Amino acid sequence: MTVPVPATGRVAASDAELKRRVHAQLLTDAARDAASAGVADRDGLALRQSLAELLRVEAPLLTRARHDAILDQLVDEVAGLGPLQPLFADPAVTEVMVNGADRVYVERCGRIERISVPLDADTALRLVERIIGPLGLRLDRASPIVDARLPDGSRLHAIVPPLAVDGPCVTIRRFATDGVGLEAFGVTRTAAVFLRWAVAQGANVVVSGGTSAGKTTLCNALAGAMPPGDRVVTIEETAELRLPLPHVVRLEARLPNAEGAGGVPVRALVRAALRMRPDRLIVGEVRGGEAFDLLQALNTGHDGSLTTVHANGVEAVVDRLTALVLMSGVGVPAEAAHLQIAEAIDYVVHVVRRAGRRRIQTIGEVTRQGRSVAVVPLFEWRDGALTAVGAPSRRPRRPDAPAPEPRWFRC
C-alpha cells in the first residue's frame, strides 16, 4: 500500500528542487562570465535581479506570492544565512543558537526560546563555510572549532562532530547598533554621574562579569564619557566595541590559519598599541598573558583606560588578574602582581544578568592595604536599587581633575 505524500510535503519538496536548479544555473552563469569574480561579488540588487530572471525561466507559472517567497529564500541562501537570515531582521534577537539539526534557539529580549526553523546539518555547515572561507579558516573533522566575525560585526562560534555529539553547533552573537546608556543597567543618577566623572577624569576601570552579562555593552556606554579629542586604541579578540568617539583606532587579533600560521594574539596587539601614541587603551577582554602588558601600560601613563574580565564579583577581580599575570610567564610573584594591580586600577564595575535584564551589581574602589589589595564597595545593589555604601579614598589620577562630590556618596 502506497502512503500518499501530504500536499505540504509535495510543495516543500518541489520548492527545494526548484531552488536547487536555480542556484545551479546561477553558478553556471557566473562561471561562464569571464568578467565576473563570482556570485559573492555581486551587490544585493544585482543578485536579486539575476535570481528573479532565472526563477521565471525555471518556473514561469508561479503565482506572484509564491515567486516572491521562493526568491527571498534564494537570496538568503546565496548571499545570507539561509533559513537563519530572517532572524536577523528582528532587532530584539541578540543571540542565535543552533544545537544540531532542526534545533534552533534564540535569545530575544534577554530570554531564550526555541523556534521552528528547518535547518539540517549540511545546510548549517555550508552557512558557516561561506562565512569563514574568505577569512582563510576552515571547519572540518581535522579542525572542528572556529571563531569568526560576520560582516555586520556579529560574532560566530561553531563546533562540529566529532566534538559536537548531536551535530553542528553554531552560536551567533549580535551586538546592538544603537548605543545603550548607563541607564539600561539600572544605575541611579548619582552612580551614573560618578562613573562618567571617573572615566572623564582618567580613572582606569575594569568591568567584570560573566558570559553575556553585558561587559562589552557597558564598556561602550562608559566610553561615551571620554573627551572627544582623545585618541583611543581598542584591542579585541573579536571586534565588538562600537565607540561613540571620533578618534578611534580598532585592532583585532587574528587566529592562526588552517596551517597553524599567521596568528596574532591580543598580547602582541597590546604591545603594538603602545607605539601608536594612544591617550587611552581599551582591551575588550583580558584572559591571558596580556594582563601583564596591560598593567605595565596603565602604570606608565596611559590613564583613563578600560578593560573587561570574567569574574564572579568585584572581590574576585584582583585574584583573577593576579592569576592571569602569573600565566604570562614573566616570573612575577603574586605579591608584586598585587602591587601592580593596586597602582594600575582605580575602580571595578561588576555587571550581572538577572531575569533577562542586565544591571550593575557593584561599583568598587581598588585600595592598597599594606602589601595586600582589596576592592571596597562604593555602590551596591540593595532593595532593588544601586545604593551608595561608601566614599572613595583614591585621589583623581590627573592632578588637574576635580574631586568627586561628597553628595554622590551619602548613604
NUZA-623711 format. One record per residue (C-alpha): residue number from 1; residue in one letter; x, y, z. Coordinates in steps of 0.001 Angstrom, whole numbers, padded with zeros to 6 digits. Last residue first. Layout:
rec num: NUM residu: A xx: X yy: Y zz: Z
...
***
This chain:
rec num: 411 residu: C xx: 024356 yy: 056706 zz: 052425
rec num: 410 residu: R xx: 025596 yy: 059982 zz: 051006
rec num: 409 residu: F xx: 028064 yy: 059032 zz: 048308
rec num: 408 residu: W xx: 027229 yy: 061398 zz: 045456
rec num: 407 residu: R xx: 026895 yy: 064255 zz: 047965
rec num: 406 residu: P xx: 030646 yy: 064117 zz: 048569
rec num: 405 residu: E xx: 031289 yy: 065410 zz: 045006
rec num: 404 residu: P xx: 034264 yy: 063756 zz: 043333
rec num: 403 residu: A xx: 037500 yy: 065783 zz: 043308
rec num: 402 residu: P xx: 038202 yy: 067987 zz: 040309
rec num: 401 residu: A xx: 040867 yy: 066816 zz: 037872
rec num: 400 residu: D xx: 044009 yy: 068940 zz: 037475
rec num: 399 residu: P xx: 046222 yy: 066355 zz: 039194
rec num: 398 residu: R xx: 045065 yy: 063507 zz: 036907
rec num: 397 residu: R xx: 044669 yy: 060152 zz: 038661
rec num: 396 residu: P xx: 041973 yy: 061506 zz: 040952
rec num: 395 residu: R xx: 042893 yy: 060749 zz: 044567
rec num: 394 residu: R xx: 041807 yy: 057446 zz: 045979
rec num: 393 residu: S xx: 039619 yy: 057420 zz: 049102
rec num: 392 residu: P xx: 036223 yy: 056828 zz: 047549
rec num: 391 residu: A xx: 033039 yy: 057040 zz: 049658
rec num: 390 residu: G xx: 030890 yy: 054169 zz: 050893
rec num: 389 residu: V xx: 027549 yy: 052361 zz: 050631
rec num: 388 residu: A xx: 025791 yy: 054289 zz: 047857
rec num: 387 residu: T xx: 022774 yy: 052350 zz: 046589
rec num: 386 residu: L xx: 022089 yy: 050745 zz: 043211
rec num: 385 residu: A xx: 018394 yy: 049929 zz: 043510
rec num: 384 residu: G xx: 016027 yy: 046982 zz: 044059
rec num: 383 residu: D xx: 016478 yy: 046609 zz: 047812
rec num: 382 residu: R xx: 020264 yy: 046698 zz: 047545
rec num: 381 residu: W xx: 022533 yy: 046706 zz: 044516
rec num: 380 residu: E xx: 025845 yy: 048067 zz: 045765
rec num: 379 residu: F xx: 027717 yy: 051340 zz: 045352
rec num: 378 residu: L xx: 031125 yy: 052282 zz: 046797
rec num: 377 residu: P xx: 032317 yy: 048727 zz: 047537
rec num: 376 residu: V xx: 035949 yy: 048327 zz: 048712
rec num: 375 residu: V xx: 038165 yy: 046174 zz: 046486
rec num: 374 residu: A xx: 041197 yy: 044939 zz: 048408
rec num: 373 residu: V xx: 044923 yy: 044676 zz: 047762
rec num: 372 residu: S xx: 047690 yy: 043377 zz: 050019
rec num: 371 residu: R xx: 051114 yy: 044705 zz: 050953
rec num: 370 residu: G xx: 049762 yy: 047294 zz: 053372
rec num: 369 residu: Q xx: 046147 yy: 047809 zz: 052406
rec num: 368 residu: R xx: 046066 yy: 049090 zz: 048856
rec num: 367 residu: T xx: 042658 yy: 050075 zz: 047596
rec num: 366 residu: V xx: 040677 yy: 049237 zz: 044449
rec num: 365 residu: E xx: 037322 yy: 051028 zz: 044575
rec num: 364 residu: G xx: 034096 yy: 049133 zz: 043966
rec num: 363 residu: I xx: 030936 yy: 049547 zz: 041915
rec num: 362 residu: T xx: 028574 yy: 046650 zz: 042476
rec num: 361 residu: Q xx: 025615 yy: 044896 zz: 040814
rec num: 360 residu: I xx: 025348 yy: 046877 zz: 037599
rec num: 359 residu: R xx: 022318 yy: 045543 zz: 035774
rec num: 358 residu: R xx: 021383 yy: 043405 zz: 032836
rec num: 357 residu: R xx: 017867 yy: 042054 zz: 032416
rec num: 356 residu: G xx: 016744 yy: 038554 zz: 031412
rec num: 355 residu: A xx: 015689 yy: 037580 zz: 034927
rec num: 354 residu: R xx: 019065 yy: 038690 zz: 036326
rec num: 353 residu: R xx: 022156 yy: 039407 zz: 034273
rec num: 352 residu: V xx: 025189 yy: 040729 zz: 036117
rec num: 351 residu: V xx: 027647 yy: 043645 zz: 035905
rec num: 350 residu: H xx: 030573 yy: 044303 zz: 038218
rec num: 349 residu: V xx: 032308 yy: 047675 zz: 037982
rec num: 348 residu: V xx: 035874 yy: 047841 zz: 039319
rec num: 347 residu: Y xx: 037603 yy: 051136 zz: 040074
rec num: 346 residu: D xx: 041113 yy: 052587 zz: 040250
rec num: 345 residu: I xx: 043389 yy: 050100 zz: 038533
rec num: 344 residu: A xx: 047125 yy: 050468 zz: 037860
rec num: 343 residu: E xx: 048676 yy: 051051 zz: 041289
rec num: 342 residu: A xx: 046722 yy: 048384 zz: 043159
rec num: 341 residu: I xx: 047125 yy: 045960 zz: 040255
rec num: 340 residu: Q xx: 050900 yy: 046411 zz: 040220
rec num: 339 residu: L xx: 051000 yy: 045858 zz: 043986
rec num: 338 residu: H xx: 049040 yy: 042642 zz: 043647
rec num: 337 residu: A xx: 051344 yy: 041449 zz: 040852
rec num: 336 residu: A xx: 054352 yy: 042022 zz: 043103
rec num: 335 residu: E xx: 052751 yy: 039836 zz: 045781
rec num: 334 residu: A xx: 051888 yy: 037138 zz: 043236
rec num: 333 residu: P xx: 055481 yy: 036810 zz: 042071
rec num: 332 residu: V xx: 056388 yy: 037996 zz: 038545
rec num: 331 residu: G xx: 058147 yy: 035257 zz: 036575
rec num: 330 residu: V xx: 057435 yy: 036595 zz: 033106
rec num: 329 residu: G xx: 055386 yy: 033543 zz: 032072
rec num: 328 residu: S xx: 052199 yy: 035470 zz: 031329
rec num: 327 residu: M xx: 050127 yy: 032944 zz: 033272
rec num: 326 residu: L xx: 051169 yy: 034597 zz: 036554
rec num: 325 residu: V xx: 049641 yy: 037826 zz: 035267
rec num: 324 residu: L xx: 046401 yy: 035983 zz: 034510
rec num: 323 residu: A xx: 046290 yy: 034542 zz: 038044
rec num: 322 residu: T xx: 046809 yy: 038009 zz: 039514
rec num: 321 residu: L xx: 044012 yy: 039383 zz: 037324
rec num: 320 residu: R xx: 041612 yy: 036759 zz: 038682
rec num: 319 residu: D xx: 042711 yy: 037267 zz: 042270
rec num: 318 residu: V xx: 042187 yy: 041022 zz: 041984
rec num: 317 residu: V xx: 038827 yy: 040592 zz: 040227
rec num: 316 residu: A xx: 037338 yy: 038216 zz: 042811
rec num: 315 residu: E xx: 036170 yy: 040918 zz: 045261
rec num: 314 residu: V xx: 034422 yy: 042759 zz: 042428
rec num: 313 residu: G xx: 032273 yy: 039711 zz: 041700
rec num: 312 residu: N xx: 032176 yy: 036358 zz: 039912
rec num: 311 residu: A xx: 034902 yy: 037228 zz: 037413
rec num: 310 residu: H xx: 035460 yy: 037336 zz: 033651
rec num: 309 residu: V xx: 037492 yy: 040399 zz: 032740
rec num: 308 residu: T xx: 036834 yy: 043665 zz: 030946
rec num: 307 residu: T xx: 039076 yy: 046599 zz: 030055
rec num: 306 residu: L xx: 039079 yy: 050363 zz: 030169
rec num: 305 residu: S xx: 041730 yy: 053093 zz: 030099
rec num: 304 residu: G xx: 041682 yy: 056613 zz: 031525
rec num: 303 residu: D xx: 045370 yy: 056577 zz: 032315
rec num: 302 residu: H xx: 048085 yy: 055517 zz: 029906
rec num: 301 residu: G xx: 050960 yy: 056983 zz: 031936
rec num: 300 residu: T xx: 053304 yy: 054139 zz: 032765
rec num: 299 residu: N xx: 051352 yy: 052084 zz: 035305
rec num: 298 residu: L xx: 048454 yy: 051534 zz: 032924
rec num: 297 residu: A xx: 050871 yy: 050249 zz: 030274
rec num: 296 residu: Q xx: 052563 yy: 047822 zz: 032669
rec num: 295 residu: L xx: 049151 yy: 046581 zz: 033798
rec num: 294 residu: L xx: 048200 yy: 045979 zz: 030167
rec num: 293 residu: D xx: 051387 yy: 044023 zz: 029498
rec num: 292 residu: F xx: 050727 yy: 041763 zz: 032500
rec num: 291 residu: A xx: 047074 yy: 041174 zz: 031570
rec num: 290 residu: E xx: 048184 yy: 040292 zz: 028022
rec num: 289 residu: G xx: 049300 yy: 036956 zz: 029468
rec num: 288 residu: G xx: 045795 yy: 035550 zz: 029317
rec num: 287 residu: R xx: 042078 yy: 036363 zz: 029500
rec num: 286 residu: V xx: 041923 yy: 040122 zz: 029256
rec num: 285 residu: E xx: 038816 yy: 041342 zz: 027448
rec num: 284 residu: G xx: 037986 yy: 044158 zz: 025053
rec num: 283 residu: V xx: 041200 yy: 045994 zz: 025825
rec num: 282 residu: I xx: 040533 yy: 049740 zz: 025720
rec num: 281 residu: L xx: 043576 yy: 051977 zz: 025749
rec num: 280 residu: R xx: 043570 yy: 055729 zz: 026231
rec num: 279 residu: D xx: 045674 yy: 058646 zz: 025006
rec num: 278 residu: P xx: 047283 yy: 056337 zz: 022471
rec num: 277 residu: R xx: 050512 yy: 057250 zz: 020673
rec num: 276 residu: M xx: 050596 yy: 054236 zz: 018340
rec num: 275 residu: R xx: 053667 yy: 052582 zz: 019842
rec num: 274 residu: L xx: 051743 yy: 051414 zz: 022923
rec num: 273 residu: A xx: 049223 yy: 049790 zz: 020571
rec num: 272 residu: A xx: 051855 yy: 047353 zz: 019316
rec num: 271 residu: R xx: 052404 yy: 045935 zz: 022808
rec num: 270 residu: V xx: 048684 yy: 045484 zz: 023334
rec num: 269 residu: L xx: 048434 yy: 043961 zz: 019844
rec num: 268 residu: A xx: 051036 yy: 041320 zz: 020660
rec num: 267 residu: R xx: 049101 yy: 040348 zz: 023791
rec num: 266 residu: V xx: 045860 yy: 040075 zz: 021850
rec num: 265 residu: P xx: 047339 yy: 037293 zz: 019743
rec num: 264 residu: V xx: 048452 yy: 037470 zz: 016072
rec num: 263 residu: G xx: 048152 yy: 034132 zz: 014242
rec num: 262 residu: G xx: 049841 yy: 033741 zz: 010860
rec num: 261 residu: A xx: 050490 yy: 030013 zz: 010985
rec num: 260 residu: G xx: 048537 yy: 026939 zz: 012109
rec num: 259 residu: E xx: 048150 yy: 025522 zz: 008603
rec num: 258 residu: A xx: 044409 yy: 026273 zz: 008557
rec num: 257 residu: N xx: 045132 yy: 029851 zz: 009555
rec num: 256 residu: P xx: 046139 yy: 031029 zz: 013020
rec num: 255 residu: L xx: 043663 yy: 033366 zz: 014718
rec num: 254 residu: R xx: 043958 yy: 037094 zz: 014245
rec num: 253 residu: A xx: 043554 yy: 039708 zz: 016943
rec num: 252 residu: E xx: 041594 yy: 042858 zz: 016162
rec num: 251 residu: L xx: 042785 yy: 046455 zz: 016387
rec num: 250 residu: R xx: 040478 yy: 049473 zz: 016170
rec num: 249 residu: V xx: 041881 yy: 053016 zz: 016149
rec num: 248 residu: V xx: 039334 yy: 055537 zz: 017441
rec num: 247 residu: H xx: 039276 yy: 059312 zz: 017019
rec num: 246 residu: P xx: 035626 yy: 060339 zz: 016520
rec num: 245 residu: L xx: 034023 yy: 058721 zz: 019585
rec num: 244 residu: P xx: 030723 yy: 056880 zz: 020098
rec num: 243 residu: L xx: 032594 yy: 053579 zz: 020499
rec num: 242 residu: R xx: 031450 yy: 050439 zz: 018758
rec num: 241 residu: L xx: 033198 yy: 047603 zz: 020556
rec num: 240 residu: E xx: 032755 yy: 044084 zz: 019161
rec num: 239 residu: A xx: 035948 yy: 043319 zz: 017225
rec num: 238 residu: T xx: 036866 yy: 039721 zz: 018044
rec num: 237 residu: E xx: 039998 yy: 039191 zz: 020137
rec num: 236 residu: E xx: 039936 yy: 042870 zz: 020927
rec num: 235 residu: I xx: 042321 yy: 045817 zz: 021189
rec num: 234 residu: T xx: 040922 yy: 049361 zz: 021103
rec num: 233 residu: V xx: 043088 yy: 052447 zz: 020641
rec num: 232 residu: V xx: 041601 yy: 055777 zz: 021729
rec num: 231 residu: R xx: 042978 yy: 059165 zz: 020714
rec num: 230 residu: D xx: 041353 yy: 061744 zz: 022990
rec num: 229 residu: G xx: 039682 yy: 064810 zz: 021460
rec num: 228 residu: P xx: 036142 yy: 063520 zz: 022008
rec num: 227 residu: P xx: 036637 yy: 063502 zz: 025804
rec num: 226 residu: M xx: 035665 yy: 060098 zz: 027229
rec num: 225 residu: A xx: 032199 yy: 059887 zz: 028810
rec num: 224 residu: G xx: 030791 yy: 057847 zz: 025905
rec num: 223 residu: A xx: 033415 yy: 055225 zz: 026692
rec num: 222 residu: L xx: 031320 yy: 054190 zz: 029700
rec num: 221 residu: A xx: 028402 yy: 053160 zz: 027472
rec num: 220 residu: N xx: 030589 yy: 051163 zz: 025115
rec num: 219 residu: C xx: 032274 yy: 049476 zz: 028076
rec num: 218 residu: L xx: 028808 yy: 048606 zz: 029419
rec num: 217 residu: T xx: 027941 yy: 046889 zz: 026158
rec num: 216 residu: T xx: 031190 yy: 044935 zz: 026295
rec num: 215 residu: K xx: 030518 yy: 043732 zz: 029840
rec num: 214 residu: G xx: 026850 yy: 042919 zz: 029260
rec num: 213 residu: A xx: 026327 yy: 039748 zz: 031298
rec num: 212 residu: S xx: 026718 yy: 037591 zz: 028192
rec num: 211 residu: T xx: 029399 yy: 035456 zz: 029878
rec num: 210 residu: G xx: 030020 yy: 036504 zz: 033471
rec num: 209 residu: G xx: 031004 yy: 039817 zz: 034969
rec num: 208 residu: S xx: 033784 yy: 042335 zz: 035417
rec num: 207 residu: V xx: 034345 yy: 045834 zz: 034060
rec num: 206 residu: V xx: 037780 yy: 047203 zz: 034961
rec num: 205 residu: V xx: 038237 yy: 050973 zz: 035162
rec num: 204 residu: N xx: 041335 yy: 053158 zz: 034971
rec num: 203 residu: A xx: 040404 yy: 056680 zz: 036074
rec num: 202 residu: G xx: 041226 yy: 059481 zz: 033636
rec num: 201 residu: Q xx: 038941 yy: 062337 zz: 034651
rec num: 200 residu: A xx: 036285 yy: 061545 zz: 032024
rec num: 199 residu: V xx: 036069 yy: 057908 zz: 033094
rec num: 198 residu: A xx: 035645 yy: 058677 zz: 036793
rec num: 197 residu: W xx: 033223 yy: 061559 zz: 036199
rec num: 196 residu: R xx: 031048 yy: 059387 zz: 033961
rec num: 195 residu: L xx: 031014 yy: 056676 zz: 036634
rec num: 194 residu: F xx: 030159 yy: 059181 zz: 039380
rec num: 193 residu: V xx: 027332 yy: 060759 zz: 037387
rec num: 192 residu: A xx: 025874 yy: 057321 zz: 036672
rec num: 191 residu: A xx: 026032 yy: 056377 zz: 040360
rec num: 190 residu: T xx: 024340 yy: 059654 zz: 041322
rec num: 189 residu: R xx: 021564 yy: 059205 zz: 038769
rec num: 188 residu: T xx: 020826 yy: 055645 zz: 039793
rec num: 187 residu: V xx: 022086 yy: 052758 zz: 037711
rec num: 186 residu: G xx: 019723 yy: 050124 zz: 036337
rec num: 185 residu: F xx: 021992 yy: 048891 zz: 033571
rec num: 184 residu: A xx: 019944 yy: 050489 zz: 030767
rec num: 183 residu: E xx: 020505 yy: 053850 zz: 032499
rec num: 182 residu: L xx: 024181 yy: 053579 zz: 031632
rec num: 181 residu: G xx: 023300 yy: 054241 zz: 028024
rec num: 180 residu: V xx: 022990 yy: 051798 zz: 025118
rec num: 179 residu: G xx: 024139 yy: 052987 zz: 021689
rec num: 178 residu: D xx: 022277 yy: 051791 zz: 018639
rec num: 177 residu: T xx: 023878 yy: 049089 zz: 016500
rec num: 176 residu: A xx: 023241 yy: 046471 zz: 019164
rec num: 175 residu: F xx: 025556 yy: 043489 zz: 019011
rec num: 174 residu: R xx: 024675 yy: 040055 zz: 017700
rec num: 173 residu: R xx: 026015 yy: 036770 zz: 018991
rec num: 172 residu: I xx: 025988 yy: 033816 zz: 016626
rec num: 171 residu: T xx: 026319 yy: 030324 zz: 018095
rec num: 170 residu: V xx: 026620 yy: 027296 zz: 015829
rec num: 169 residu: C xx: 026559 yy: 023656 zz: 016912
rec num: 168 residu: P xx: 026997 yy: 021074 zz: 014166
rec num: 167 residu: G xx: 025605 yy: 017614 zz: 015045
rec num: 166 residu: D xx: 024481 yy: 015887 zz: 018227
rec num: 165 residu: V xx: 027926 yy: 014833 zz: 019517
rec num: 164 residu: A xx: 029755 yy: 018098 zz: 018880
rec num: 163 residu: L xx: 033435 yy: 017164 zz: 019217
rec num: 162 residu: P xx: 033281 yy: 014528 zz: 016463
rec num: 161 residu: P xx: 031473 yy: 016441 zz: 015085
rec num: 160 residu: V xx: 031233 yy: 020210 zz: 014602
rec num: 159 residu: I xx: 031904 yy: 023384 zz: 016583
rec num: 158 residu: A xx: 030959 yy: 026895 zz: 015511
rec num: 157 residu: H xx: 031406 yy: 030337 zz: 017013
rec num: 156 residu: L xx: 030206 yy: 033445 zz: 015208
rec num: 155 residu: R xx: 030413 yy: 037053 zz: 016382
rec num: 154 residu: S xx: 028224 yy: 039741 zz: 014827
rec num: 153 residu: G xx: 030068 yy: 042717 zz: 013364
rec num: 152 residu: D xx: 027779 yy: 043239 zz: 010350
rec num: 151 residu: P xx: 030267 yy: 041499 zz: 008042
rec num: 150 residu: L xx: 030231 yy: 038396 zz: 010283
rec num: 149 residu: R xx: 033127 yy: 037711 zz: 012640
rec num: 148 residu: A xx: 034792 yy: 034346 zz: 013071
rec num: 147 residu: D xx: 035578 yy: 031623 zz: 015599
rec num: 146 residu: V xx: 036186 yy: 028015 zz: 014547
rec num: 145 residu: I xx: 036248 yy: 024581 zz: 016140
rec num: 144 residu: P xx: 036384 yy: 021182 zz: 014336
rec num: 143 residu: S xx: 039755 yy: 021492 zz: 012574
rec num: 142 residu: A xx: 040571 yy: 017932 zz: 011449
rec num: 141 residu: R xx: 036908 yy: 016929 zz: 011380
rec num: 140 residu: D xx: 036020 yy: 020029 zz: 009366
rec num: 139 residu: L xx: 035781 yy: 023803 zz: 009686
rec num: 138 residu: R xx: 038214 yy: 026008 zz: 007799
rec num: 137 residu: L xx: 039655 yy: 029478 zz: 008057
rec num: 136 residu: G xx: 041250 yy: 031662 zz: 005377
rec num: 135 residu: L xx: 038914 yy: 034557 zz: 006118
rec num: 134 residu: P xx: 037156 yy: 034320 zz: 002723
rec num: 133 residu: G xx: 036057 yy: 030759 zz: 003615
rec num: 132 residu: I xx: 034850 yy: 031564 zz: 007146
rec num: 131 residu: I xx: 031443 yy: 032956 zz: 006237
rec num: 130 residu: R xx: 030523 yy: 030587 zz: 003403
rec num: 129 residu: E xx: 031867 yy: 027673 zz: 005433
rec num: 128 residu: V xx: 029491 yy: 028533 zz: 008296
rec num: 127 residu: L xx: 026448 yy: 028569 zz: 006036
rec num: 126 residu: R xx: 027511 yy: 025367 zz: 004309
rec num: 125 residu: L xx: 027886 yy: 023589 zz: 007653
rec num: 124 residu: A xx: 024393 yy: 024626 zz: 008779
rec num: 123 residu: T xx: 022945 yy: 023429 zz: 005476
rec num: 122 residu: D xx: 024618 yy: 020032 zz: 005826
rec num: 121 residu: A xx: 023342 yy: 019587 zz: 009393
rec num: 120 residu: D xx: 019707 yy: 020275 zz: 008559
rec num: 119 residu: L xx: 017916 yy: 023549 zz: 009238
rec num: 118 residu: P xx: 014135 yy: 023854 zz: 009070
rec num: 117 residu: V xx: 013441 yy: 026648 zz: 011604
rec num: 116 residu: S xx: 010839 yy: 026351 zz: 014377
rec num: 115 residu: I xx: 011878 yy: 028474 zz: 017335
rec num: 114 residu: R xx: 013102 yy: 027665 zz: 020819
rec num: 113 residu: E xx: 013228 yy: 030456 zz: 023375
rec num: 112 residu: I xx: 015952 yy: 032107 zz: 025435
rec num: 111 residu: R xx: 015128 yy: 035328 zz: 027304
rec num: 110 residu: G xx: 017011 yy: 038642 zz: 027337
rec num: 109 residu: C xx: 014714 yy: 040469 zz: 024935
rec num: 108 residu: R xx: 015047 yy: 037614 zz: 022442
rec num: 107 residu: E xx: 017718 yy: 034958 zz: 022810
rec num: 106 residu: V xx: 017247 yy: 032497 zz: 020027
rec num: 105 residu: Y xx: 017095 yy: 028717 zz: 019815
rec num: 104 residu: V xx: 017390 yy: 026387 zz: 016842
rec num: 103 residu: R xx: 017166 yy: 022597 zz: 016907
rec num: 102 residu: D xx: 016443 yy: 021472 zz: 013325
rec num: 101 residu: A xx: 019809 yy: 019658 zz: 013016
rec num: 100 residu: G xx: 022281 yy: 020402 zz: 015790
rec num: 99 residu: N xx: 022185 yy: 022880 zz: 018653
rec num: 98 residu: V xx: 021936 yy: 026077 zz: 016593
rec num: 97 residu: M xx: 021982 yy: 029186 zz: 018787
rec num: 96 residu: V xx: 021095 yy: 032700 zz: 017610
rec num: 95 residu: E xx: 021791 yy: 035551 zz: 020022
rec num: 94 residu: T xx: 020626 yy: 039161 zz: 020339
rec num: 93 residu: V xx: 017177 yy: 038885 zz: 018755
rec num: 92 residu: A xx: 015222 yy: 042050 zz: 019625
rec num: 91 residu: P xx: 016377 yy: 043738 zz: 016409
rec num: 90 residu: D xx: 014374 yy: 041207 zz: 014358
rec num: 89 residu: A xx: 015636 yy: 041203 zz: 010764
rec num: 88 residu: F xx: 018486 yy: 038940 zz: 011843
rec num: 87 residu: L xx: 016049 yy: 036084 zz: 012450
rec num: 86 residu: P xx: 015019 yy: 036207 zz: 008779
rec num: 85 residu: Q xx: 018589 yy: 035102 zz: 007829
rec num: 84 residu: L xx: 018556 yy: 031822 zz: 009767
rec num: 83 residu: P xx: 016869 yy: 029893 zz: 006928
rec num: 82 residu: G xx: 019796 yy: 030777 zz: 004638
rec num: 81 residu: L xx: 022496 yy: 032840 zz: 006258
rec num: 80 residu: G xx: 022842 yy: 035408 zz: 003511
rec num: 79 residu: A xx: 024126 yy: 035694 zz: -000050
rec num: 78 residu: V xx: 023017 yy: 032518 zz: -001812
rec num: 77 residu: E xx: 020656 yy: 031004 zz: 000776
rec num: 76 residu: D xx: 019044 yy: 034305 zz: 001792
rec num: 75 residu: V xx: 018640 yy: 035379 zz: -001828
rec num: 74 residu: L xx: 017082 yy: 032017 zz: -002666
rec num: 73 residu: Q xx: 014644 yy: 032188 zz: 000256
rec num: 72 residu: D xx: 013509 yy: 035661 zz: -000785
rec num: 71 residu: L xx: 013026 yy: 034437 zz: -004365
rec num: 70 residu: I xx: 010971 yy: 031478 zz: -003141
rec num: 69 residu: A xx: 008626 yy: 033820 zz: -001243
rec num: 68 residu: D xx: 008423 yy: 036304 zz: -004132
rec num: 67 residu: H xx: 007524 yy: 033581 zz: -006646
rec num: 66 residu: R xx: 004978 yy: 032052 zz: -004246
rec num: 65 residu: A xx: 003218 yy: 035410 zz: -003839
rec num: 64 residu: R xx: 003337 yy: 036241 zz: -007557
rec num: 63 residu: T xx: 001948 yy: 032845 zz: -008557
rec num: 62 residu: L xx: 004374 yy: 030521 zz: -010276
rec num: 61 residu: L xx: 003672 yy: 029738 zz: -013922
rec num: 60 residu: P xx: 007086 yy: 030747 zz: -015333
rec num: 59 residu: A xx: 009010 yy: 028203 zz: -013255
rec num: 58 residu: E xx: 012608 yy: 027716 zz: -014489
rec num: 57 residu: V xx: 012694 yy: 030837 zz: -016664
rec num: 56 residu: R xx: 010956 yy: 032995 zz: -014043
rec num: 55 residu: L xx: 013357 yy: 031707 zz: -011381
rec num: 54 residu: L xx: 016364 yy: 032564 zz: -013533
rec num: 53 residu: E xx: 015100 yy: 036107 zz: -014011
rec num: 52 residu: A xx: 014408 yy: 036547 zz: -010284
rec num: 51 residu: L xx: 017835 yy: 035144 zz: -009351
rec num: 50 residu: S xx: 019593 yy: 037630 zz: -011592
rec num: 49 residu: Q xx: 017522 yy: 040524 zz: -010249
rec num: 48 residu: R xx: 018254 yy: 039517 zz: -006649
rec num: 47 residu: L xx: 021960 yy: 039307 zz: -007345
rec num: 46 residu: A xx: 022001 yy: 042713 zz: -008998
rec num: 45 residu: L xx: 020149 yy: 044287 zz: -006066
rec num: 44 residu: G xx: 022373 yy: 042718 zz: -003394
rec num: 43 residu: D xx: 025674 yy: 043628 zz: -004977
rec num: 42 residu: R xx: 027568 yy: 040965 zz: -006849
rec num: 41 residu: D xx: 030960 yy: 039911 zz: -005505
rec num: 40 residu: A xx: 029693 yy: 036744 zz: -003784
rec num: 39 residu: V xx: 028392 yy: 035339 zz: -007067
rec num: 38 residu: G xx: 031812 yy: 035170 zz: -008642
rec num: 37 residu: A xx: 034652 yy: 037303 zz: -009988
rec num: 36 residu: S xx: 032620 yy: 038058 zz: -013103
rec num: 35 residu: A xx: 034378 yy: 039235 zz: -016254
rec num: 34 residu: A xx: 034789 yy: 035688 zz: -017557
rec num: 33 residu: D xx: 031039 yy: 035082 zz: -017428
rec num: 32 residu: R xx: 030654 yy: 031337 zz: -017868
rec num: 31 residu: A xx: 031439 yy: 030633 zz: -014200
rec num: 30 residu: A xx: 028785 yy: 033131 zz: -013086
rec num: 29 residu: D xx: 026220 yy: 031629 zz: -015471
rec num: 28 residu: T xx: 026915 yy: 028109 zz: -014183
rec num: 27 residu: L xx: 026690 yy: 029267 zz: -010558
rec num: 26 residu: L xx: 023315 yy: 030889 zz: -011245
rec num: 25 residu: Q xx: 022119 yy: 027762 zz: -013057
rec num: 24 residu: A xx: 022965 yy: 025613 zz: -010023
rec num: 23 residu: H xx: 021116 yy: 028015 zz: -007702
rec num: 22 residu: V xx: 018048 yy: 027986 zz: -009943
rec num: 21 residu: R xx: 018054 yy: 024183 zz: -010121
rec num: 20 residu: R xx: 018448 yy: 023771 zz: -006346
rec num: 19 residu: K xx: 015733 yy: 026341 zz: -005666
rec num: 18 residu: L xx: 013332 yy: 024400 zz: -007857
rec num: 17 residu: E xx: 014210 yy: 021122 zz: -006140
rec num: 16 residu: A xx: 013608 yy: 022660 zz: -002701
rec num: 15 residu: D xx: 010332 yy: 024197 zz: -003846
rec num: 14 residu: S xx: 009162 yy: 020866 zz: -005263
rec num: 13 residu: A xx: 009946 yy: 019103 zz: -001977
rec num: 12 residu: A xx: 008179 yy: 021759 zz: 000104
rec num: 11 residu: V xx: 005138 yy: 021679 zz: -002162
rec num: 10 residu: R xx: 004977 yy: 017882 zz: -002083
rec num: 9 residu: G xx: 005256 yy: 017887 zz: 001731
rec num: 8 residu: T xx: 002505 yy: 020497 zz: 002047
rec num: 7 residu: A xx: 000262 yy: 018382 zz: -000131
rec num: 6 residu: P xx: 000773 yy: 015350 zz: 002086
rec num: 5 residu: V xx: 002538 yy: 012391 zz: 000453
rec num: 4 residu: P xx: 000168 yy: 009470 zz: -000068
rec num: 3 residu: V xx: 001139 yy: 006160 zz: 001583
rec num: 2 residu: T xx: 001360 yy: 003402 zz: -001016
rec num: 1 residu: M xx: 000000 yy: 000000 zz: 000000
***
